[in-house]
Amino acid sequence: MALNLKPLGSRVVVEPIEQEEITAGGIVLPETAKEKPQKGTVLAIGPGDRDENGKRIPMDVSVGDVVLFAKYSGTEIKVDGKKLLIQRESDILAILVK
């Protein structure tokens, strides 16, 4: 998917990874019973914030990282029918290392 979205400052665009619809016990979960995702893939990053001297502070995350983020963080948008989140880098709790 070509993403025509460039976040500003220390913001990132994350595609949430939805949880499975079937539990380990075989129960199918309806849409209303699913929890909000807290894991996602970084699709785009901004240039980073500026320090007091005007220099850019590099971002800790990069495109393609799988990250954990706060449950209700960010702003949800739809692009080409996909749910995406725009959130600050500070809302990202961890990068999942493979």
N, C-alpha and C positions, 0 to 999 in steps of 0.2 A: 504494500500500500504506500503510495507516494503521499507524504504528509506535507501539505502546503500551510504549515503553521509554525511560526518562529516565536517561541516564548521570550519574554523580556526579563531582564534582570536575573534573579536567581530562581526563576520558575522553570518547571519541567512539565512535559506532557507525558502522561502515563496511561497505558492501556491496561485497565484492571483485568486480572485473571479470575474469571468466575469460578466458584466452587462447583464441584460435581453435583448433578441433579439427583443422583442415586447414592444413598448412604451405604456404608459397609454392610449393613444388614439387609440391603435390597429395597429399602423404602424410597419411593420416588418423591422428591421434594417439590412442592408447588413454588411458583415464583415468589409468593408472599412469605414463604417460610425460610427462604435463603437469607443468609447473613450478607451484609455488605462486604465486598471483597476488600482485603487488606494487602494483597500482593498484586504486583503488576510489572509490566515491561516498559522501560523508558523509551519513548519514541523520538523525543526532541528535547534539547536543553537550551536554556538561554545563555548569554555570554557571562553571567555572573554579576554579583553586586560590585560596587566600587568602594574602596577604602577611603579614609579621610584625605588621602593625597590624590584621589582620582584614578588610581590604578585598579584594574579588574582583579577580583579575587577569583581564582579558578574554581570551577565546580568539582565536587567530589564524585558525582555520578556521571556516567556517560551513556550515550545511546546504546541500547541493547541490554543494559543492566536489568536484572530482575530485583525488585526492591519490595520492602515491607513499608507500609505507610499507615498513618493514623486513620482509624475507621471513618470518621466524618470530616476528613480534611479535603481541601481543594474544592474546585468548582467543576461540576459535571457538565460536559458539552457533548453534542453528537456531531460527528463528521462522517459523511458517507454511510450513515446508518449505524456506526459504531459508537459505543459510549467511551469517552475519554475523560481524563481528569487533568486539569491544569492546577498545579499546586506548587507551593514554595519548596525549595530544596530542604528547608528546615523541618518540613512536615514528613520527610522521609526518615524512617527510623533506622533502617539497615539495608545493606546490599547483600543479597543472597549469593554466596560464593559457591561455585560448582566444584 
